[in-house]
């Protein structure tokens, strides 16, 4: 996805600079809230605070890491200054519901950090959200708005979304194309509903690591997984009856399918 020189590219550059300017390396979390016609048809409604739970979790981890890093440098006698000031919690919001911006400010806008300054900074454009309404969704302006949101989300440090939404999955996929900025971005996400998938993929399997007597599953059995509910349970396909069931998610782990790769020959002994 490449934007050529022109008005669109210029506006996109401006948006990306509002997220992360070269002079301000502060982290930012991307939040994609998908609502409108998606709710109750393909996905459940999620309150804004459900997304913010994982935003706070991410920043709490960064703050702890910064504090520990400063202590380590002090123990080493390194006089390099390492700030222990908590990060300002910068959040880029992309949504098809402009009310999300009101929810963000009403619930979090007045919260202050230890320095007495606003703890959160919300970045986004309610106008772009308005173009995603059902009456204007298929217009040229709406197309440009969704392109802007997807690209912007892919440039954030961590993504909180619902993988039931193709926008959330596309943003996550594009994050993998920024290794110089993000490194390995495969774990820089949190989905509130589905695990990652793509349309038309083969059935996703996991392997039981313990017996599940109620469903007659034994350790080592492969089960089809339809999704993790992130509440301790997952929806699976029972291997014998092929019926759907909700079972404890901890009883299963990812199962990798191994296949021959005859076109590749590597002499391991010759590697350095």
Secondary structure, DSSP 4 states (H G I P E B T S, - for coil): --PPSSHHHHHHHHHHHHH--TT-----EEEEE--GGGBTTTB----HHHHHHHHHHHHHHHHHHHHHHHHHHHHHT-------SPPPEEEEEEES-THHHHHHHHHHTT-B-TTSSBSEEEE--HHHHHTTSTTTTTSHHHHHHHHHHHHHHHTSSEEEE-TTSHHHHHHHHHHTT-HHHHSS-TTSEEESSPPP--TTPPPPEEEESS-BGGGTB-TT-EEEEEEE-SSSEEEEE-TTT--EEEEEGGGEEE-PPP---TT----GGG--
